[in-house]
């Protein structure tokens, strides 16, 4: 992924979504503003609301698997 960008992955964890992220390279984001994984409360109508970000049981990754270049 190359900056600018907001997030790499967005999931609706309350609906059972899960992500496994490995061996990712992010370019031109020395300030590390790109969020690797964001969790949302999914809804059947309207926009989902953000409920968290970062490694979790639903957002499966370790910071060591992300390389910034």
Beta strands, then each sheet from edge to edge (+ up, - down):
strand 1: 7-12
strand 2: 19-20
strand 3: 24-26
strand 4: 35-41
strand 5: 49-53
strand 6: 59-60
strand 7: 66-68
sheet 1: 1+ 4+ 5-
sheet 2: 2+ 6+
sheet 3: 3+ 7+
end
